Amino acid sequence: MALVVDGLTKRFGPVLALDGVTFTVQPGGIFGFLGANGAGKTTTMRIVLGFLRPDAGNVTWNDRDTRQLPRRTWGYMPEERGLYLRMSVIDQLVFFGSLYGLTRREARRVALHWLARFRIAEYADRRAESLSKGNQQKVQFIATVLHDPDVLLMDEPFIGLDPINVAMLKDAFLELRDRGKTLVFSTHQLEQAEELCDSVAIIDHGRIITAGATREVKRSTGHQVVRVTTSLDGDNAWLRSLPHVTVTRPGQDYTEVRVDVGADPQAVLQAAIAKGGDVIRFEVADPSLEDVFVERVGALDLEERTLAAAEART
């Protein structure tokens, strides 16, 4: 049993939104679908759910076309939140549950259970419009899991959440995974994917750049990362002078460098000792998903990463 996305192609007029998108999501795991805004993540999810038809390709779950599966197989959390703002939280959760075949009594029981788990039980009878954005997002998540779906597809579920609510949602993800659910979420926040995901796919301009187990994707670049802290000069001149080493993240606590393929990371340690510095921290690690993304997709142009100049005042 697996979710298999095979060769999806989709055009919107002259725009090629998806170009042969292919990946596999193993059951009972957390899968991260990574890419910048507009890369094709939402379009792919909508095809998986049957909201859109592909021009080519297909999607199967347990070897069955996903369009032939019962609606309650899926839980979907769209990026554009879909709450009825003037309706009470509990009434709309009961309504959403009824759409998937739950009785009003069962939907209310499960909804109250999850509201308590997310520490917002006291808001059950309030209108959704009176809740903060973070609490509205938690209600949207509850609506997604209310009917106990086998597969959850969530589009940017962490966006806009404060650290406390992010931690709660992560706990919920892990609990559902441990119950055998399959979770797929899209994000451009790569550190969250790295923390949670068993496997990932990176999409750029409608094409899958790389996909697989998270550890294997991180190692696919071939190079290694060294994080080092020493008592030497803070300008990192000694590091910048080393062959096959590139300083990627100078910082207060440590400096991170990329070691080229085939070079020995221990050369950084030996150079620090030869310079007579005290080595406080030395760690060899795989590249981060952000490193892989930048290498495979490319960093944003400087113009895209800086604030545009203000118009001159007269």
Secondary structure, DSSP 8 states (H G I E B T S, - for coil): --EEEEEEEEEETTEEEEEEEEEEE-TTSEEEEE--TTSSHHHHHHHHTTSS--SEEEEEETTEEGGGS-GGGEEEE-SS----TTSBHHHHHHHHHHHTT--HHHHHHHHHHHHHHTT-GGGTTSBGGGS-HHHHHHHHHHHHHTT--SEEEEESTTTT--HHHHHHHHHHHHHHHHTT-EEEEEES-HHHHHHH-SEEEEEETTEEEEEEEHHHHHHTT--EEEEEEESS-TT-HHHHTSTTEEEEE--SS-EEEEE-TT--THHHHHHHHHTT--EEEEEEE---HHHHHHHHH----HHHHS--------
